[in-house]
Each structure stands twice: as C-alpha cells, then as structure tokens.
Amino acid sequence: MSSFLHELTWRGLVHQVTDRDGLAERLEAGPIVAYIGFDPTAGSLHVGHLQQLCLLRLLARHGSRPIALVGGGTGMIGDPSGKSEERNLLPPEALQTNRDAISAQISRLLMVADAAPAVLADNFDWLGQVALIDFLREVGKLFSVNEMIRKDSVRTRLERQGESLSFTEFSYMLLQAWDFVQLYDRYGCELQLGGSDQWGNITEGVSLIRRMRDGAVAYGVTSPLVTKSDGTKFGKTESGAVWLDPARTSPYEFHQFWMRTPDGDVVRYLKRFTDLDEDEVAALESQVAEAPERRAAQRVLADAVTRLVHGEEEARNAAVAARALFTSSLGDLDASSLAALVGDVPSTLVDRAELERGLSVVDLAVACGVVSSRGDARRQIAQGAIYLNGERIREDRPLNGADVLHGRWIVVRRGRSNQHVADLGAAPGPDAATPVREP
C-alpha cells in the first residue's frame, strides 16, 4: 500500500499530511478505508470536484475502500472554507434534488473494475437524528473557540473588512469532524482526503477521533487545489462552470474544455485526471516539448476525461465532431451526419428572415457570441481568426444561401476552439434536415 502514497505524490496530489510516516506505516500494514465529502450545493458536480473523485478511484485501484460522503446534512449549513461571503441556505426540496443528482454521478464514477467496492454515504443519516443538547455536550465541549478562530477558513472571513461569519457556518467544522467519527465507527474509516482548503476541518476530525475513541489514530491528507498556470480559475469558461451533467455542459463542450488546456498545464492535468502511468505521461510530455502544435497530449487528455465522465460512445462522438467541425469539408457531410455533429455544439437560433435582409459575417459572429462586439469581429476577421463552415473569412460580407449547410446551419468559429452553430431552423419542404436539440 505504500505504492498508493508514492503514486499520490508523483501525481502531485499531496499538499499536507497529518502524519506522513505514520500513514506510510499504516498503509504498509494493509488496505485502509478513506473518505471525501461532497456537499450538494448544486444539481451537478463540476470539473473542480473531479480531482477528488479521481483520487478515490486511485485509492480503490490500490485495494483500499473509498467512501464518497454526500453532505445531505452539512449541505444545509454551508462550508465557509474558501468562501468570501455567507452562503444562501437552500430549501430542503432543492437539497434533496441535488443530493439525488450528485449521488448518481458519484456512483457511476466510482465504479472501478477489479477494485475495492466503494461506499456512498449521506451524513444526513446521523446529523439529521442527533439532538442539539446531546451534540453540544458530547462534541461541542471538545472544541476550543480560541483554536477554531485561528483556522484559515474562519480567520480569513473575520479579517476581511465588511464581512462576517454566522454561528451557523462557524459550526460547520464541528459537523465535519463528527462525520469522521461516525464513519470511523460505522466503516472503520481511518483516513480523510480533501482539497487544501479543508485542512482545518480535517485536522479537527483527526483530533476528535483521538479524543472520543480512546486515543484511536486517524489520518488526513489534502491535495492542492486545481489551478491554471496563468493564475485564472480552473473549471471556468466564458459561459460559466464546466459541469459533469451533460444537460448543463454537453459532451462536445466538455471535450473542448480539455482540448483548450494550455501546454503549461496539460502534463499536470494528465497526472491528476487520467489513469496514465509515469512512462505514458513522460512520452506525452516529450511530444508537448517537441511538437506542441500537434496538441497530442491535449487530445489524449480530452478523450480520457470525456470517456471517464460521459462514457466511450460520447467521448468518441465528441472527438469525431471536433475533427469534422475544424476542417473545411463540412459541406461534404450529408444532412443526418451533420445534424448528429452539430447537436453537441453550442448553438443559437437565427431568424431566417435576417439572412434575407442581408445578415453579415460580423452580425453573425456577434449573434453567436464568438466575439464580444462588432469591432472585435472586424479585428478578428482582419487577423484571419474567423471561419465559416471551416473556411477562413478574409473580409466582412453579407451571407447567402450558399453559406447555409443543408438549408439549416452555419458553423462559425473564432480561432482554434471557439465553435458555434447558427441554426436557422428546419428548412421548409420535404428535404428538411433532421431536427437537432434546441439550445
């Protein structure tokens, strides 16, 4: 089991450990039970959660038992860690919907062949039953307020001018520590994993187990939060977060998010989000250095992560769509093939009458959101960065029927990756193309 800690380190997934030597010795003794918590603050997990799910998958492959804990109880409170302001409390019915949605996502992602079976638990099972007086007497008395306010998650909020921290969020640390005790009792869980912003909460859980369970030893490991090399936030695009739910972020958009990974980040992401071993990653790292324009590493990354989240078929479809949509041969595709491709690409409905009134390339680029303004569109055209149906546009001009593929679609692209479909609706008459999903 020491191989687990070695691989965790090689993949860049170790930030802090409560007792590294002790944990290494414990792992040498045999499999361990470990958990990570996921609060249901939205109806889907996003790519920011994916590193933690990959970590649980890695744990399972090394023969240990992973627990994914859905925060049906803690989600009603809200974790202040990494937050600059108080969360809005969700109504119970919204939380239940979110719990069901993320539980299904987690269950599917933790199905790892030839690995230890995962546990899906919900802390509402115990937090929803405990009496307040009992909790304060048994748990609250073991926490020092002096120590709690020195934790980063609390101190940062208290020191920020104009911000405050409610007692509700202040109590979150106690609840998470109590989760660790409950999982220790129910499943023999000895290890909590989490992002680096969870260090204070994790150490309190380790301490609480020792105090409440006659000196029992537990461990905590945090991983660095995922960042971009340019300092911008990982997992965000111009249109918002990149979700694991295909109804929120289509498999094509998801695949393109990973294809757009900068060269400076791609090797790090390959380590954290794929099962590739050291030799395979090293080979791709060499390709990045020798032929970055081929984007071989990005393609492997995008295919692997899309396959993990959306399955083999959707990953294949997304890759096929990307290859076809970024060539000048779109017009060679029949209507049904093109309909299948553009169904996964972001699209905008365009009134067919606008085309008849002289809609220009600039107008279309603005309407589809691939540029920020008409002036930006003209600059991008002058720089050769705007494409219609895979063909580079050299100057603004009115669009005409020849620009409309199969009487319905115009594919507009800015640069290498910002792809969009203008959908004029099914053409009238018997030759109308097969309808696609509306945006």
Buried (B, 14 or more C-beta within 10 A) or exposed (E): BEEBBEBBEEBBBBBBBBBBEEBBEBBEEEBBBBBBBBBBBBBBBBBBBBBBBBBBBBBBBBBBBBBBBBBBBBBBBBBBBEBEEBBEBBEEEBBBBBBEBBBEBBEEBBEBEEBBEBBBBBBBEBBEEBEEEEBEEBBBEEBEEEBBEEBEBBBBBEEEEEEEBBEBBBBBBBBBBBBBBBBBEBBEBBBBBBBBBBBBBBBBBBBBBEBBEEEEBBBBBBBBBBEBEEEEEBBBEEEEBBBBBBEBBBBBBBBBBBBBBEBEBBBBBBBBBBEBEEEEBEEBBEBBEEEBEEBBBBBBBBBBBBBBBBBEEBBBBBBBBBEBBBEEEBBEBEBEBBBBBBBBBBBBEBEBEBBEEEBBBBBBBBBBBBBEEBEBBBEBBEEEBBBBBBBEBEEBBEBEEEBBBBBBBBBBBBBEEBBBBBBBBBBEEEEBBBEBEEE
